[in-house]
Amino acid sequence: MDKIRESILTKSHASKLERRGKIISFMCLGGICLIVLAIFIFIAYRGLATFTSDHVSIFKFLGGTKWNPEVTENGHPLVGALPMITGSFLITILATLLALPFAIGTALMMTDITPKMGTRILQPVLELLVGIPSVVYGFVGLTVVVPFMRSIFGGSGFGILAGTFVLFVMVLPTITSMTVDALKSVPKDYRSASLALGATRWQTIYKVVLRTATPGILTAIVFGMARAFGEALAVQMVVGNAALMPTSLVAPASTLTSVLTTGIGNTVLGTVQNDALWSLALILLLMSLAFNLAIHLIAKRGELKR
Amino acid sequence: MVNTILKTKNVKLKYGDFEALHGIDLDFNQNEITALIGPSGCGKSTYLRCLNRMNDLIDGVTVTGDFDFQGADVYADDYDIVDLRKQIGMVFQQPNPFPMSIYDNVVYGLRVAGVRDKATLDEAAQTSLKQAAIWDEVKNKLDQSALALSGGQQQRVCIARALAVSPDIILLDEPTSALDPHSSRQIEATLLQLKEKYTIITVTHNLQQAARIADKTAFFLSGDLIEAADTKQIFMNPEHKETSDFITGRFG
């Protein structure tokens, strides 16, 4: 009797293993959370130094149009980030808008029009596009897109439009593959029901498939925008890197990321110039948070409708 | 005088090299309910889908045979498939309303046909929802999502949606198999009323259902039509041994 009692009360080997596995998983999870939290705190601490120890007004930072951290004006360094913020948003929005019709068209080819060719040809092409390193995109942009812009619009060819074209190719696979997922999740029943009611294929796609997939497609767009907003190297190679308020789409400009990549190696930690760059990084971080939030909100609204 | 609305002769269907239907001859009378019965995989649903050319959507399917619908060959090259599906409506096994309002669901077929007039749409919605015996349950929430309804209600909205384009024939592919007994009974009652105006062809797994509502019953087995006759005769005095075996539950 005591033996049975004992064996029930002591832990079995299996339950010990289970416990051990749980502890390891939680430690990994905790480690990752800790790292993410540390990154946030570090960037915020550095990024806020511009405002706390260098006494730059936050409105001057966000609204100022002059970026020249080496120079001080009335005792304050010139760190107006508006040109970069504008540049980033312009490139992001333009590239996404340009990519959207191509992405939806390609995705429809893959799901509804020629699924066979879609899986055999388009899918590998998309995967290839994702796999190309961004420096290669930038290089192609530099040797093909920029001279092309120069020959059409004159000037140097560098600028927001060149960046838009390079980013367009880079966000296309992201938006397309997520749109494909959204379209695939539309039940086949909807398509058959629509066709059985005498709708043509285009009416079915337009009125039922795309409409049902709208939340998913919106999520794809936001993901694409997040990718475009954060892309640094390729954009930096073609945008011209002039921290000026963009007056034309074909004049040299800059983005948050391009100023960061060009500047971060040339400044000393703790100086105003360096702090200002950290502030730009903080904006980038906050924007990617905003994009994530938007994705969650869209997903939630999509679920509610169902 | 009974009018034959749809005649099919020697209907064969192949998935690639596999022949799923081996030459079906079957005619359908106007304003009657015809039930297609048979064990799973016997080809009854496949045959039903030939009638409004839904099998065209599946890759590698070839359909041959004569289809005479009001004097026209449904599979002729110049036959307008969109037009066909307006005249031969379909209700599916799973209730599949679109993720839209009840109203938008019902008038969908009219809208894709180009009807824009609000009064016409309103009237069609009301009439077809009444015909599908669901008007009283939904008349106060036409602008709400059809997905919020119960399964049985959704299926009747789907029937209303098929009726709204005023087809001649309604095909039903096991319309009650995903529903509870009470909802099934309501759908059956609805179908019996609809028979006055429409010709109904239904696939069913439920033999009692066929016996309750069908005028004619056709028994399919392994891609062949074994026998088709008045429902009473099929159930009381079938000609073939396979039919009586199936009906008495010896297989299937």
Interface residues (C-beta under 8 A of the other chain):
Chain A: K116 P187 D189 Y190 S192 A193 S194 L195 A196 L197 G198 A199 T200 Q203 K207 V208 R211 T212 K305 R306
Chain B: N52 M54 L57 D59 V82 D83 R85 K86 G89 M90 F92 Q94 N96 F98 P99 M100 Y108 G109 R111 V112 A113 S145 L147 C158 R161 A162 V165
